[in-house]
Amino acid sequence: MIQKKGETYYIVADPPQNVVYVGGPNQYQAYQQLRAQKKLAEENLETAELYNDASMNWGPWGGWGVWGPVW
């Protein structure tokens, strides 16, 4: 955050994209909300993947279960 001529500006670097974002308080608030939404979406995806694996009932033999080969 910097102040210039009585105005507040927020500066956020995005090295992977090789850009720097500059905006006022409203833009910064919107940026923070988007970051929070993205983090929540990523956490929801991770949770869904964990529950999906658990629902497969892999067991100690790595998932063969009743569909595995019969020797």
GROMACS elastic network, one bead per residue, 0.5 to 0.9 nm:
[ bonds ]
;  ai    aj funct       b0    kb
    1     8     6  0.68608   500
    1     9     6  0.55553   500
    1    11     6  0.60483   500
    1    12     6  0.88303   500
    2     7     6  0.82902   500
    2     8     6  0.58384   500
    2     9     6  0.52886   500
    2    10     6  0.64221   500
    2    11     6  0.78539   500
    3     6     6  0.61813   500
    3     7     6  0.54609   500
    3     9     6  0.61629   500
    3    10     6  0.88418   500
    4     7     6  0.53000   500
    4     8     6  0.65999   500
    4     9     6  0.77370   500
    5     8     6  0.85271   500
    7    24     6  0.80156   500
    8    23     6  0.85016   500
    8    24     6  0.61009   500
    8    25     6  0.69947   500
    9    22     6  0.66248   500
    9    23     6  0.55008   500
    9    25     6  0.69194   500
    9    28     6  0.85827   500
   10    21     6  0.79647   500
   10    22     6  0.56115   500
   10    23     6  0.54192   500
   10    24     6  0.59611   500
   10    25     6  0.70633   500
   10    27     6  0.84341   500
   10    28     6  0.64299   500
   11    20     6  0.68388   500
   11    21     6  0.56508   500
   11    23     6  0.68240   500
   11    24     6  0.89432   500
   11    28     6  0.85294   500
   12    19     6  0.86949   500
   12    20     6  0.56739   500
   12    21     6  0.51049   500
   12    22     6  0.65704   500
   12    23     6  0.88510   500
   12    28     6  0.87966   500
   13    17     6  0.89324   500
   13    18     6  0.79056   500
   13    19     6  0.62151   500
   13    21     6  0.62463   500
   13    22     6  0.88248   500
   14    17     6  0.56030   500
   14    18     6  0.59365   500
   14    19     6  0.53479   500
   14    20     6  0.58593   500
   14    21     6  0.77148   500
   15    19     6  0.63866   500
   15    20     6  0.79365   500
   16    19     6  0.80317   500
   17    20     6  0.87267   500
   22    27     6  0.84029   500
   22    28     6  0.84031   500
   23    26     6  0.76905   500
   23    27     6  0.54119   500
   23    28     6  0.62943   500
   24    27     6  0.54286   500
   24    28     6  0.61625   500
   24    29     6  0.86620   500
   25    28     6  0.50438   500
   25    29     6  0.60814   500
   25    30     6  0.86377   500
   26    29     6  0.51502   500
   26    30     6  0.62878   500
   26    31     6  0.86238   500
   27    30     6  0.50929   500
   27    31     6  0.61267   500
   27    32     6  0.86779   500
   28    32     6  0.62024   500
   28    33     6  0.86580   500
   29    32     6  0.51000   500
   29    33     6  0.62713   500
   29    34     6  0.86993   500
   30    33     6  0.50996   500
   30    34     6  0.62350   500
   30    35     6  0.86706   500
   31    34     6  0.51519   500
   31    35     6  0.62439   500
   31    36     6  0.87105   500
   32    35     6  0.50947   500
   32    36     6  0.62499   500
   32    37     6  0.86837   500
   33    36     6  0.51061   500
   33    37     6  0.61869   500
   33    38     6  0.86031   500
   34    37     6  0.50623   500
   34    38     6  0.60927   500
   34    39     6  0.85642   500
   35    38     6  0.51212   500
   35    39     6  0.61567   500
   35    40     6  0.86210   500
   36    39     6  0.51355   500
   36    40     6  0.61761   500
   36    41     6  0.86091   500
   37    40     6  0.51195   500
   37    41     6  0.61345   500
   37    42     6  0.86375   500
   38    41     6  0.50825   500
   38    42     6  0.61965   500
   38    43     6  0.86314   500
   39    42     6  0.51280   500
   39    43     6  0.61919   500
   39    44     6  0.86122   500
   40    43     6  0.50690   500
   40    44     6  0.61110   500
   40    45     6  0.86093   500
   41    44     6  0.50636   500
   41    45     6  0.62088   500
   41    46     6  0.86918   500
   42    45     6  0.51012   500
   42    46     6  0.62493   500
   42    47     6  0.86446   500
   43    46     6  0.51083   500
   43    47     6  0.61524   500
   43    48     6  0.85720   500
   44    47     6  0.50945   500
   44    48     6  0.60910   500
   44    49     6  0.85910   500
   45    48     6  0.50744   500
   45    49     6  0.61656   500
   45    50     6  0.86429   500
   46    49     6  0.51284   500
   46    50     6  0.62442   500
   46    51     6  0.87253   500
   47    50     6  0.50867   500
   47    51     6  0.62227   500
   47    52     6  0.85045   500
   48    51     6  0.51648   500
   48    52     6  0.60088   500
   48    53     6  0.86532   500
   49    53     6  0.62555   500
   49    54     6  0.86406   500
   50    53     6  0.52770   500
   50    54     6  0.62751   500
   50    55     6  0.86947   500
   51    55     6  0.60544   500
   51    56     6  0.87360   500
   52    55     6  0.51550   500
   52    56     6  0.65475   500
   53    56     6  0.53689   500
   53    57     6  0.74934   500
   53    58     6  0.77998   500
   54    57     6  0.58078   500
   54    58     6  0.74226   500
   55    58     6  0.81642   500
   56    59     6  0.87277   500
   56    63     6  0.76376   500
   57    63     6  0.70667   500
   57    65     6  0.81544   500
   58    61     6  0.70819   500
   58    62     6  0.53837   500
   58    64     6  0.72145   500
   58    65     6  0.71112   500
   59    62     6  0.60479   500
   59    63     6  0.60788   500
   59    64     6  0.82432   500
   59    65     6  0.75026   500
   60    63     6  0.76395   500
   61    64     6  0.62898   500
   61    65     6  0.76708   500
   62    65     6  0.82735   500
   63    66     6  0.89104   500
   63    67     6  0.86373   500
   63    68     6  0.78969   500
   64    67     6  0.59491   500
   64    69     6  0.75475   500
   65    68     6  0.57430   500
   66    69     6  0.83800   500
   67    70     6  0.87114   500
